[in-house]
Amino acid sequence: MRDRIIVISRNGKSTIITGWRAWLLGIAAIVAAWLLMALVVFVWAGVAVTLGLAFVLVFPALIVAALFWTCLSRKPR
């Protein structure tokens, strides 16, 4: 099995992380990326459900209100 090596360069200085610390840093990075993606998915799903529910409830109410408005606002002939 190959050794895991992570190289971090900052301000012209390189730091090499090897062994169990590299594995731990890699696992932490993967878990953080998964949590960030899950957060984005949950937010998008929440927005989609909220907008969908608003459209399902608001549009029929607007249509019914428009029908009542047209029926009540007609002038008798």
N, CA, C and O atoms as a Maestro MAE file, in Angstrom:
{
 s_m_m2io_version
 :::
 2.0.0
}

f_m_ct {
 s_m_title
 :::
 protein
 m_atom[308] {
  # First column is atom index #
  i_m_mmod_type
  r_m_x_coord
  r_m_y_coord
  r_m_z_coord
  i_m_residue_number
  s_m_chain_name
  s_m_pdb_residue_name
  s_m_pdb_atom_name
  i_m_atomic_number
  :::
  1 25 0.851 -1.168 0.000 1 A "MET " " N  " 7
  2 3 0.000 0.000 0.000 1 A "MET " " CA " 6
  3 2 0.900 1.234 0.000 1 A "MET " " C  " 6
  4 15 1.934 1.270 0.666 1 A "MET " " O  " 8
  5 25 0.479 2.245 -0.765 2 A "ARG " " N  " 7
  6 3 1.266 3.462 -0.863 2 A "ARG " " CA " 6
  7 2 1.045 4.351 0.351 2 A "ARG " " C  " 6
  8 15 -0.036 4.375 0.941 2 A "ARG " " O  " 8
  9 25 2.080 5.071 0.705 3 A "ASP " " N  " 7
  10 3 1.939 6.047 1.782 3 A "ASP " " CA " 6
  11 2 1.213 7.258 1.264 3 A "ASP " " C  " 6
  12 15 1.402 7.672 0.120 3 A "ASP " " O  " 8
  13 25 0.397 7.812 2.093 4 A "ARG " " N  " 7
  14 3 -0.355 9.007 1.732 4 A "ARG " " CA " 6
  15 2 0.504 10.215 2.082 4 A "ARG " " C  " 6
  16 15 1.046 10.314 3.182 4 A "ARG " " O  " 8
  17 25 0.617 11.137 1.117 5 A "ILE " " N  " 7
  18 3 1.399 12.349 1.307 5 A "ILE " " CA " 6
  19 2 0.541 13.534 0.891 5 A "ILE " " C  " 6
  20 15 -0.048 13.542 -0.190 5 A "ILE " " O  " 8
  21 25 0.477 14.535 1.767 6 A "ILE " " N  " 7
  22 3 -0.232 15.762 1.462 6 A "ILE " " CA " 6
  23 2 0.770 16.899 1.583 6 A "ILE " " C  " 6
  24 15 1.456 17.036 2.596 6 A "ILE " " O  " 8
  25 25 0.844 17.712 0.534 7 A "VAL " " N  " 7
  26 3 1.761 18.855 0.527 7 A "VAL " " CA " 6
  27 2 0.931 20.130 0.537 7 A "VAL " " C  " 6
  28 15 0.071 20.335 -0.319 7 A "VAL " " O  " 8
  29 25 1.204 20.984 1.519 8 A "ILE " " N  " 7
  30 3 0.512 22.264 1.647 8 A "ILE " " CA " 6
  31 2 1.546 23.362 1.480 8 A "ILE " " C  " 6
  32 15 2.526 23.419 2.222 8 A "ILE " " O  " 8
  33 25 1.324 24.241 0.497 9 A "SER " " N  " 7
  34 3 2.244 25.353 0.251 9 A "SER " " CA " 6
  35 2 1.559 26.663 0.604 9 A "SER " " C  " 6
  36 15 0.480 26.979 0.102 9 A "SER " " O  " 8
  37 25 2.218 27.423 1.489 10 A "ARG " " N  " 7
  38 3 1.712 28.742 1.886 10 A "ARG " " CA " 6
  39 2 2.887 29.699 1.996 10 A "ARG " " C  " 6
  40 15 3.900 29.400 2.629 10 A "ARG " " O  " 8
  41 25 2.729 30.850 1.369 11 A "ASN " " N  " 7
  42 3 3.741 31.907 1.430 11 A "ASN " " CA " 6
  43 2 5.132 31.403 1.038 11 A "ASN " " C  " 6
  44 15 6.136 31.794 1.633 11 A "ASN " " O  " 8
  45 25 5.174 30.548 0.047 12 A "GLY " " N  " 7
  46 3 6.448 30.030 -0.435 12 A "GLY " " CA " 6
  47 2 7.038 28.927 0.429 12 A "GLY " " C  " 6
  48 15 8.117 28.425 0.113 12 A "GLY " " O  " 8
  49 25 6.376 28.534 1.503 13 A "LYS " " N  " 7
  50 3 6.867 27.483 2.388 13 A "LYS " " CA " 6
  51 2 5.980 26.257 2.239 13 A "LYS " " C  " 6
  52 15 4.755 26.357 2.306 13 A "LYS " " O  " 8
  53 25 6.599 25.099 2.036 14 A "SER " " N  " 7
  54 3 5.856 23.851 1.856 14 A "SER " " CA " 6
  55 2 5.894 23.026 3.130 14 A "SER " " C  " 6
  56 15 6.932 22.895 3.779 14 A "SER " " O  " 8
  57 25 4.737 22.473 3.472 15 A "THR " " N  " 7
  58 3 4.637 21.564 4.611 15 A "THR " " CA " 6
  59 2 4.168 20.218 4.078 15 A "THR " " C  " 6
  60 15 3.183 20.132 3.345 15 A "THR " " O  " 8
  61 25 4.891 19.170 4.459 16 A "ILE " " N  " 7
  62 3 4.562 17.820 3.997 16 A "ILE " " CA " 6
  63 2 3.954 17.053 5.164 16 A "ILE " " C  " 6
  64 15 4.537 16.978 6.246 16 A "ILE " " O  " 8
  65 25 2.784 16.491 4.931 17 A "ILE " " N  " 7
  66 3 2.094 15.699 5.942 17 A "ILE " " CA " 6
  67 2 2.041 14.260 5.432 17 A "ILE " " C  " 6
  68 15 1.564 14.001 4.328 17 A "ILE " " O  " 8
  69 25 2.532 13.339 6.238 18 A "THR " " N  " 7
  70 3 2.586 11.932 5.828 18 A "THR " " CA " 6
  71 2 2.000 11.056 6.932 18 A "THR " " C  " 6
  72 15 1.730 11.519 8.040 18 A "THR " " O  " 8
  73 25 1.813 9.791 6.603 19 A "GLY " " N  " 7
  74 3 1.405 8.797 7.588 19 A "GLY " " CA " 6
  75 2 -0.040 8.955 8.030 19 A "GLY " " C  " 6
  76 15 -0.918 9.329 7.253 19 A "GLY " " O  " 8
  77 25 -0.258 8.653 9.321 20 A "TRP " " N  " 7
  78 3 -1.618 8.665 9.845 20 A "TRP " " CA " 6
  79 2 -2.211 10.064 9.858 20 A "TRP " " C  " 6
  80 15 -3.427 10.219 9.751 20 A "TRP " " O  " 8
  81 25 -1.373 11.079 9.988 21 A "ARG " " N  " 7
  82 3 -1.882 12.453 9.963 21 A "ARG " " CA " 6
  83 2 -2.449 12.796 8.580 21 A "ARG " " C  " 6
  84 15 -3.459 13.493 8.475 21 A "ARG " " O  " 8
  85 25 -1.801 12.307 7.533 22 A "ALA " " N  " 7
  86 3 -2.301 12.540 6.181 22 A "ALA " " CA " 6
  87 2 -3.624 11.815 5.961 22 A "ALA " " C  " 6
  88 15 -4.545 12.368 5.359 22 A "ALA " " O  " 8
  89 25 -3.719 10.579 6.447 23 A "TRP " " N  " 7
  90 3 -4.971 9.843 6.342 23 A "TRP " " CA " 6
  91 2 -6.085 10.553 7.111 23 A "TRP " " C  " 6
  92 15 -7.204 10.677 6.614 23 A "TRP " " O  " 8
  93 25 -5.779 11.012 8.311 24 A "LEU " " N  " 7
  94 3 -6.770 11.705 9.118 24 A "LEU " " CA " 6
  95 2 -7.212 13.002 8.453 24 A "LEU " " C  " 6
  96 15 -8.401 13.319 8.451 24 A "LEU " " O  " 8
  97 25 -6.273 13.754 7.890 25 A "LEU " " N  " 7
  98 3 -6.608 14.998 7.193 25 A "LEU " " CA " 6
  99 2 -7.442 14.715 5.943 25 A "LEU " " C  " 6
  100 15 -8.379 15.456 5.646 25 A "LEU " " O  " 8
  101 25 -7.112 13.656 5.214 26 A "GLY " " N  " 7
  102 3 -7.880 13.280 4.027 26 A "GLY " " CA " 6
  103 2 -9.295 12.868 4.370 26 A "GLY " " C  " 6
  104 15 -10.240 13.266 3.689 26 A "GLY " " O  " 8
  105 25 -9.453 12.075 5.417 27 A "ILE " " N  " 7
  106 3 -10.787 11.648 5.845 27 A "ILE " " CA " 6
  107 2 -11.597 12.849 6.314 27 A "ILE " " C  " 6
  108 15 -12.784 12.956 6.005 27 A "ILE " " O  " 8
  109 25 -10.959 13.760 7.063 28 A "ALA " " N  " 7
  110 3 -11.659 14.960 7.530 28 A "ALA " " CA " 6
  111 2 -12.096 15.824 6.348 28 A "ALA " " C  " 6
  112 15 -13.186 16.396 6.375 28 A "ALA " " O  " 8
  113 25 -11.262 15.927 5.313 29 A "ALA " " N  " 7
  114 3 -11.624 16.716 4.135 29 A "ALA " " CA " 6
  115 2 -12.807 16.087 3.398 29 A "ALA " " C  " 6
  116 15 -13.698 16.797 2.933 29 A "ALA " " O  " 8
  117 25 -12.815 14.758 3.292 30 A "ILE " " N  " 7
  118 3 -13.916 14.075 2.614 30 A "ILE " " CA " 6
  119 2 -15.217 14.246 3.401 30 A "ILE " " C  " 6
  120 15 -16.266 14.513 2.816 30 A "ILE " " O  " 8
  121 25 -15.149 14.093 4.721 31 A "VAL " " N  " 7
  122 3 -16.351 14.259 5.557 31 A "VAL " " CA " 6
  123 2 -16.864 15.693 5.461 31 A "VAL " " C  " 6
  124 15 -18.072 15.909 5.358 31 A "VAL " " O  " 8
  125 25 -15.959 16.680 5.494 32 A "ALA " " N  " 7
  126 3 -16.375 18.084 5.386 32 A "ALA " " CA " 6
  127 2 -17.030 18.355 4.031 32 A "ALA " " C  " 6
  128 15 -18.027 19.074 3.959 32 A "ALA " " O  " 8
  129 25 -16.477 17.787 2.958 33 A "ALA " " N  " 7
  130 3 -17.066 17.980 1.629 33 A "ALA " " CA " 6
  131 2 -18.454 17.347 1.557 33 A "ALA " " C  " 6
  132 15 -19.371 17.946 0.996 33 A "ALA " " O  " 8
  133 25 -18.624 16.152 2.112 34 A "TRP " " N  " 7
  134 3 -19.932 15.501 2.117 34 A "TRP " " CA " 6
  135 2 -20.948 16.299 2.919 34 A "TRP " " C  " 6
  136 15 -22.099 16.436 2.506 34 A "TRP " " O  " 8
  137 25 -20.527 16.826 4.064 35 A "LEU " " N  " 7
  138 3 -21.447 17.628 4.879 35 A "LEU " " CA " 6
  139 2 -21.843 18.907 4.161 35 A "LEU " " C  " 6
  140 15 -23.000 19.323 4.233 35 A "LEU " " O  " 8
  141 25 -20.903 19.535 3.471 36 A "LEU " " N  " 7
  142 3 -21.222 20.741 2.711 36 A "LEU " " CA " 6
  143 2 -22.193 20.429 1.579 36 A "LEU " " C  " 6
  144 15 -23.142 21.180 1.352 36 A "LEU " " O  " 8
  145 25 -21.966 19.333 0.870 37 A "MET " " N  " 7
  146 3 -22.884 18.947 -0.209 37 A "MET " " CA " 6
  147 2 -24.267 18.604 0.347 37 A "MET " " C  " 6
  148 15 -25.278 18.950 -0.265 37 A "MET " " O  " 8
  149 25 -24.326 17.933 1.495 38 A "ALA " " N  " 7
  150 3 -25.618 17.603 2.106 38 A "ALA " " CA " 6
  151 2 -26.351 18.875 2.503 38 A "ALA " " C  " 6
  152 15 -27.565 18.970 2.323 38 A "ALA " " O  " 8
  153 25 -25.635 19.848 3.038 39 A "LEU " " N  " 7
  154 3 -26.259 21.118 3.405 39 A "LEU " " CA " 6
  155 2 -26.837 21.817 2.181 39 A "LEU " " C  " 6
  156 15 -27.953 22.336 2.227 39 A "LEU " " O  " 8
  157 25 -26.084 21.832 1.093 40 A "VAL " " N  " 7
  158 3 -26.567 22.463 -0.142 40 A "VAL " " CA " 6
  159 2 -27.805 21.738 -0.665 40 A "VAL " " C  " 6
  160 15 -28.768 22.382 -1.083 40 A "VAL " " O  " 8
  161 25 -27.787 20.418 -0.646 41 A "VAL " " N  " 7
  162 3 -28.942 19.640 -1.130 41 A "VAL " " CA " 6
  163 2 -30.164 19.892 -0.254 41 A "VAL " " C  " 6
  164 15 -31.267 20.060 -0.775 41 A "VAL " " O  " 8
  165 25 -29.988 19.923 1.073 42 A "PHE " " N  " 7
  166 3 -31.120 20.159 1.957 42 A "PHE " " CA " 6
  167 2 -31.689 21.557 1.767 42 A "PHE " " C  " 6
  168 15 -32.905 21.741 1.809 42 A "PHE " " O  " 8
  169 25 -30.830 22.538 1.562 43 A "VAL " " N  " 7
  170 3 -31.322 23.898 1.332 43 A "VAL " " CA " 6
  171 2 -32.096 23.964 0.022 43 A "VAL " " C  " 6
  172 15 -33.184 24.538 -0.022 43 A "VAL " " O  " 8
  173 25 -31.547 23.381 -1.052 44 A "TRP " " N  " 7
  174 3 -32.242 23.393 -2.342 44 A "TRP " " CA " 6
  175 2 -33.565 22.645 -2.251 44 A "TRP " " C  " 6
  176 15 -34.566 23.089 -2.814 44 A "TRP " " O  " 8
  177 25 -33.582 21.512 -1.545 45 A "ALA " " N  " 7
  178 3 -34.828 20.757 -1.406 45 A "ALA " " CA " 6
  179 2 -35.845 21.561 -0.602 45 A "ALA " " C  " 6
  180 15 -37.030 21.556 -0.933 45 A "ALA " " O  " 8
  181 25 -35.409 22.243 0.436 46 A "GLY " " N  " 7
  182 3 -36.312 23.072 1.222 46 A "GLY " " CA " 6
  183 2 -36.896 24.209 0.413 46 A "GLY " " C  " 6
  184 15 -38.088 24.498 0.511 46 A "GLY " " O  " 8
  185 25 -36.062 24.857 -0.388 47 A "VAL " " N  " 7
  186 3 -36.550 25.940 -1.248 47 A "VAL " " CA " 6
  187 2 -37.544 25.398 -2.274 47 A "VAL " " C  " 6
  188 15 -38.575 26.019 -2.532 47 A "VAL " " O  " 8
  189 25 -37.233 24.244 -2.853 48 A "ALA " " N  " 7
  190 3 -38.125 23.658 -3.852 48 A "ALA " " CA " 6
  191 2 -39.472 23.285 -3.243 48 A "ALA " " C  " 6
  192 15 -40.514 23.538 -3.848 48 A "ALA " " O  " 8
  193 25 -39.463 22.692 -2.065 49 A "VAL " " N  " 7
  194 3 -40.715 22.311 -1.422 49 A "VAL " " CA " 6
  195 2 -41.515 23.555 -1.038 49 A "VAL " " C  " 6
  196 15 -42.733 23.592 -1.214 49 A "VAL " " O  " 8
  197 25 -40.835 24.565 -0.519 50 A "THR " " N  " 7
  198 3 -41.529 25.793 -0.124 50 A "THR " " CA " 6
  199 2 -42.157 26.485 -1.326 50 A "THR " " C  " 6
  200 15 -43.320 26.885 -1.270 50 A "THR " " O  " 8
  201 25 -41.405 26.632 -2.408 51 A "LEU " " N  " 7
  202 3 -41.950 27.271 -3.605 51 A "LEU " " CA " 6
  203 2 -43.061 26.433 -4.228 51 A "LEU " " C  " 6
  204 15 -44.067 26.978 -4.682 51 A "LEU " " O  " 8
  205 25 -42.889 25.129 -4.252 52 A "GLY " " N  " 7
  206 3 -43.923 24.255 -4.795 52 A "GLY " " CA " 6
  207 2 -45.214 24.350 -4.008 52 A "GLY " " C  " 6
  208 15 -46.296 24.409 -4.592 52 A "GLY " " O  " 8
  209 25 -45.111 24.365 -2.683 53 A "LEU " " N  " 7
  210 3 -46.306 24.489 -1.853 53 A "LEU " " CA " 6
  211 2 -46.962 25.851 -2.044 53 A "LEU " " C  " 6
  212 15 -48.188 25.957 -2.086 53 A "LEU " " O  " 8
  213 25 -46.144 26.888 -2.159 54 A "ALA " " N  " 7
  214 3 -46.699 28.227 -2.383 54 A "ALA " " CA " 6
  215 2 -47.436 28.272 -3.719 54 A "ALA " " C  " 6
  216 15 -48.528 28.835 -3.797 54 A "ALA " " O  " 8
  217 25 -46.866 27.697 -4.761 55 A "PHE " " N  " 7
  218 3 -47.520 27.696 -6.072 55 A "PHE " " CA " 6
  219 2 -48.805 26.881 -6.045 55 A "PHE " " C  " 6
  220 15 -49.802 27.276 -6.649 55 A "PHE " " O  " 8
  221 25 -48.790 25.756 -5.355 56 A "VAL " " N  " 7
  222 3 -49.972 24.906 -5.296 56 A "VAL " " CA " 6
  223 2 -51.102 25.598 -4.537 56 A "VAL " " C  " 6
  224 15 -52.271 25.412 -4.875 56 A "VAL " " O  " 8
  225 25 -50.776 26.387 -3.528 57 A "LEU " " N  " 7
  226 3 -51.815 27.051 -2.741 57 A "LEU " " CA " 6
  227 2 -52.184 28.425 -3.286 57 A "LEU " " C  " 6
  228 15 -53.353 28.808 -3.238 57 A "LEU " " O  " 8
  229 25 -51.217 29.172 -3.800 58 A "VAL " " N  " 7
  230 3 -51.472 30.556 -4.198 58 A "VAL " " CA " 6
  231 2 -52.140 30.643 -5.558 58 A "VAL " " C  " 6
  232 15 -53.097 31.402 -5.712 58 A "VAL " " O  " 8
  233 25 -51.676 29.898 -6.548 59 A "PHE " " N  " 7
  234 3 -52.243 30.013 -7.892 59 A "PHE " " CA " 6
  235 2 -53.727 29.653 -7.950 59 A "PHE " " C  " 6
  236 15 -54.489 30.402 -8.561 59 A "PHE " " O  " 8
  237 25 -54.176 28.565 -7.359 60 A "PRO " " N  " 7
  238 3 -55.618 28.302 -7.372 60 A "PRO " " CA " 6
  239 2 -56.414 29.389 -6.637 60 A "PRO " " C  " 6
  240 15 -57.510 29.753 -7.062 60 A "PRO " " O  " 8
  241 25 -55.861 29.899 -5.543 61 A "ALA " " N  " 7
  242 3 -56.556 30.971 -4.819 61 A "ALA " " CA " 6
  243 2 -56.658 32.215 -5.688 61 A "ALA " " C  " 6
  244 15 -57.694 32.881 -5.693 61 A "ALA " " O  " 8
  245 25 -55.603 32.539 -6.421 62 A "LEU " " N  " 7
  246 3 -55.650 33.695 -7.322 62 A "LEU " " CA " 6
  247 2 -56.656 33.486 -8.448 62 A "LEU " " C  " 6
  248 15 -57.360 34.421 -8.830 62 A "LEU " " O  " 8
  249 25 -56.728 32.286 -8.974 63 A "ILE " " N  " 7
  250 3 -57.678 31.998 -10.050 63 A "ILE " " CA " 6
  251 2 -59.115 32.128 -9.542 63 A "ILE " " C  " 6
  252 15 -59.964 32.726 -10.202 63 A "ILE " " O  " 8
  253 25 -59.375 31.562 -8.366 64 A "VAL " " N  " 7
  254 3 -60.719 31.660 -7.786 64 A "VAL " " CA " 6
  255 2 -61.071 33.114 -7.491 64 A "VAL " " C  " 6
  256 15 -62.191 33.545 -7.764 64 A "VAL " " O  " 8
  257 25 -60.132 33.869 -6.941 65 A "ALA " " N  " 7
  258 3 -60.381 35.284 -6.658 65 A "ALA " " CA " 6
  259 2 -60.637 36.059 -7.946 65 A "ALA " " C  " 6
  260 15 -61.503 36.934 -7.974 65 A "ALA " " O  " 8
  261 25 -59.900 35.754 -9.009 66 A "ALA " " N  " 7
  262 3 -60.114 36.437 -10.288 66 A "ALA " " CA " 6
  263 2 -61.487 36.098 -10.863 66 A "ALA " " C  " 6
  264 15 -62.152 36.969 -11.425 66 A "ALA " " O  " 8
  265 25 -61.917 34.848 -10.731 67 A "LEU " " N  " 7
  266 3 -63.240 34.471 -11.213 67 A "LEU " " CA " 6
  267 2 -64.335 35.195 -10.433 67 A "LEU " " C  " 6
  268 15 -65.285 35.700 -11.031 67 A "LEU " " O  " 8
  269 25 -64.216 35.252 -9.116 68 A "PHE " " N  " 7
  270 3 -65.189 35.994 -8.319 68 A "PHE " " CA " 6
  271 2 -65.198 37.466 -8.687 68 A "PHE " " C  " 6
  272 15 -66.258 38.084 -8.787 68 A "PHE " " O  " 8
  273 25 -64.018 38.023 -8.888 69 A "TRP " " N  " 7
  274 3 -63.917 39.444 -9.237 69 A "TRP " " CA " 6
  275 2 -64.627 39.725 -10.560 69 A "TRP " " C  " 6
  276 15 -65.360 40.707 -10.680 69 A "TRP " " O  " 8
  277 25 -64.410 38.867 -11.546 70 A "THR " " N  " 7
  278 3 -65.059 39.091 -12.839 70 A "THR " " CA " 6
  279 2 -66.569 38.879 -12.745 70 A "THR " " C  " 6
  280 15 -67.339 39.592 -13.389 70 A "THR " " O  " 8
  281 25 -66.988 37.909 -11.954 71 A "CYS " " N  " 7
  282 3 -68.433 37.674 -11.811 71 A "CYS " " CA " 6
  283 2 -69.113 38.815 -11.060 71 A "CYS " " C  " 6
  284 15 -70.234 39.188 -11.410 71 A "CYS " " O  " 8
  285 25 -68.490 39.362 -10.071 72 A "LEU " " N  " 7
  286 3 -69.093 40.405 -9.259 72 A "LEU " " CA " 6
  287 2 -68.966 41.797 -9.891 72 A "LEU " " C  " 6
  288 15 -69.751 42.692 -9.579 72 A "LEU " " O  " 8
  289 25 -68.006 41.976 -10.756 73 A "SER " " N  " 7
  290 3 -67.793 43.309 -11.304 73 A "SER " " CA " 6
  291 2 -68.497 43.532 -12.648 73 A "SER " " C  " 6
  292 15 -68.396 44.622 -13.212 73 A "SER " " O  " 8
  293 25 -69.204 42.533 -13.170 74 A "ARG " " N  " 7
  294 3 -69.925 42.710 -14.438 74 A "ARG " " CA " 6
  295 2 -71.113 43.645 -14.249 74 A "ARG " " C  " 6
  296 15 -71.823 43.597 -13.244 74 A "ARG " " O  " 8
  297 25 -71.297 44.473 -15.223 75 A "LYS " " N  " 7
  298 3 -72.441 45.382 -15.197 75 A "LYS " " CA " 6
  299 2 -73.665 44.642 -15.738 75 A "LYS " " C  " 6
  300 15 -73.567 43.908 -16.722 75 A "LYS " " O  " 8
  301 25 -74.804 44.835 -15.101 76 A "PRO " " N  " 7
  302 3 -76.001 44.172 -15.626 76 A "PRO " " CA " 6
  303 2 -76.446 44.809 -16.942 76 A "PRO " " C  " 6
  304 15 -76.312 46.018 -17.132 76 A "PRO " " O  " 8
  305 25 -76.967 43.999 -17.832 77 A "ARG " " N  " 7
  306 3 -77.376 44.486 -19.157 77 A "ARG " " CA " 6
  307 2 -78.848 44.705 -19.231 77 A "ARG " " C  " 6
  308 15 -79.360 45.113 -20.273 77 A "ARG " " O  " 8
  :::
 }
 m_bond[307] {
  # First column is bond index #
  i_m_from
  i_m_to
  i_m_order
  :::
  1 1 2 1
  2 2 3 1
  3 3 4 2
  4 3 5 1
  5 5 6 1
  6 6 7 1
  7 7 8 2
  8 7 9 1
  9 9 10 1
  10 10 11 1
  11 11 12 2
  12 11 13 1
  13 13 14 1
  14 14 15 1
  15 15 16 2
  16 15 17 1
  17 17 18 1
  18 18 19 1
  19 19 20 2
  20 19 21 1
  21 21 22 1
  22 22 23 1
  23 23 24 2
  24 23 25 1
  25 25 26 1
  26 26 27 1
  27 27 28 2
  28 27 29 1
  29 29 30 1
  30 30 31 1
  31 31 32 2
  32 31 33 1
  33 33 34 1
  34 34 35 1
  35 35 36 2
  36 35 37 1
  37 37 38 1
  38 38 39 1
  39 39 40 2
  40 39 41 1
  41 41 42 1
  42 42 43 1
  43 43 44 2
  44 43 45 1
  45 45 46 1
  46 46 47 1
  47 47 48 2
  48 47 49 1
  49 49 50 1
  50 50 51 1
  51 51 52 2
  52 51 53 1
  53 53 54 1
  54 54 55 1
  55 55 56 2
  56 55 57 1
  57 57 58 1
  58 58 59 1
  59 59 60 2
  60 59 61 1
  61 61 62 1
  62 62 63 1
  63 63 64 2
  64 63 65 1
  65 65 66 1
  66 66 67 1
  67 67 68 2
  68 67 69 1
  69 69 70 1
  70 70 71 1
  71 71 72 2
  72 71 73 1
  73 73 74 1
  74 74 75 1
  75 75 76 2
  76 75 77 1
  77 77 78 1
  78 78 79 1
  79 79 80 2
  80 79 81 1
  81 81 82 1
  82 82 83 1
  83 83 84 2
  84 83 85 1
  85 85 86 1
  86 86 87 1
  87 87 88 2
  88 87 89 1
  89 89 90 1
  90 90 91 1
  91 91 92 2
  92 91 93 1
  93 93 94 1
  94 94 95 1
  95 95 96 2
  96 95 97 1
  97 97 98 1
  98 98 99 1
  99 99 100 2
  100 99 101 1
  101 101 102 1
  102 102 103 1
  103 103 104 2
  104 103 105 1
  105 105 106 1
  106 106 107 1
  107 107 108 2
  108 107 109 1
  109 109 110 1
  110 110 111 1
  111 111 112 2
  112 111 113 1
  113 113 114 1
  114 114 115 1
  115 115 116 2
  116 115 117 1
  117 117 118 1
  118 118 119 1
  119 119 120 2
  120 119 121 1
  121 121 122 1
  122 122 123 1
  123 123 124 2
  124 123 125 1
  125 125 126 1
  126 126 127 1
  127 127 128 2
  128 127 129 1
  129 129 130 1
  130 130 131 1
  131 131 132 2
  132 131 133 1
  133 133 134 1
  134 134 135 1
  135 135 136 2
  136 135 137 1
  137 137 138 1
  138 138 139 1
  139 139 140 2
  140 139 141 1
  141 141 142 1
  142 142 143 1
  143 143 144 2
  144 143 145 1
  145 145 146 1
  146 146 147 1
  147 147 148 2
  148 147 149 1
  149 149 150 1
  150 150 151 1
  151 151 152 2
  152 151 153 1
  153 153 154 1
  154 154 155 1
  155 155 156 2
  156 155 157 1
  157 157 158 1
  158 158 159 1
  159 159 160 2
  160 159 161 1
  161 161 162 1
  162 162 163 1
  163 163 164 2
  164 163 165 1
  165 165 166 1
  166 166 167 1
  167 167 168 2
  168 167 169 1
  169 169 170 1
  170 170 171 1
  171 171 172 2
  172 171 173 1
  173 173 174 1
  174 174 175 1
  175 175 176 2
  176 175 177 1
  177 177 178 1
  178 178 179 1
  179 179 180 2
  180 179 181 1
  181 181 182 1
  182 182 183 1
  183 183 184 2
  184 183 185 1
  185 185 186 1
  186 186 187 1
  187 187 188 2
  188 187 189 1
  189 189 190 1
  190 190 191 1
  191 191 192 2
  192 191 193 1
  193 193 194 1
  194 194 195 1
  195 195 196 2
  196 195 197 1
  197 197 198 1
  198 198 199 1
  199 199 200 2
  200 199 201 1
  201 201 202 1
  202 202 203 1
  203 203 204 2
  204 203 205 1
  205 205 206 1
  206 206 207 1
  207 207 208 2
  208 207 209 1
  209 209 210 1
  210 210 211 1
  211 211 212 2
  212 211 213 1
  213 213 214 1
  214 214 215 1
  215 215 216 2
  216 215 217 1
  217 217 218 1
  218 218 219 1
  219 219 220 2
  220 219 221 1
  221 221 222 1
  222 222 223 1
  223 223 224 2
  224 223 225 1
  225 225 226 1
  226 226 227 1
  227 227 228 2
  228 227 229 1
  229 229 230 1
  230 230 231 1
  231 231 232 2
  232 231 233 1
  233 233 234 1
  234 234 235 1
  235 235 236 2
  236 235 237 1
  237 237 238 1
  238 238 239 1
  239 239 240 2
  240 239 241 1
  241 241 242 1
  242 242 243 1
  243 243 244 2
  244 243 245 1
  245 245 246 1
  246 246 247 1
  247 247 248 2
  248 247 249 1
  249 249 250 1
  250 250 251 1
  251 251 252 2
  252 251 253 1
  253 253 254 1
  254 254 255 1
  255 255 256 2
  256 255 257 1
  257 257 258 1
  258 258 259 1
  259 259 260 2
  260 259 261 1
  261 261 262 1
  262 262 263 1
  263 263 264 2
  264 263 265 1
  265 265 266 1
  266 266 267 1
  267 267 268 2
  268 267 269 1
  269 269 270 1
  270 270 271 1
  271 271 272 2
  272 271 273 1
  273 273 274 1
  274 274 275 1
  275 275 276 2
  276 275 277 1
  277 277 278 1
  278 278 279 1
  279 279 280 2
  280 279 281 1
  281 281 282 1
  282 282 283 1
  283 283 284 2
  284 283 285 1
  285 285 286 1
  286 286 287 1
  287 287 288 2
  288 287 289 1
  289 289 290 1
  290 290 291 1
  291 291 292 2
  292 291 293 1
  293 293 294 1
  294 294 295 1
  295 295 296 2
  296 295 297 1
  297 297 298 1
  298 298 299 1
  299 299 300 2
  300 299 301 1
  301 301 302 1
  302 302 303 1
  303 303 304 2
  304 303 305 1
  305 305 306 1
  306 306 307 1
  307 307 308 2
  :::
 }
}
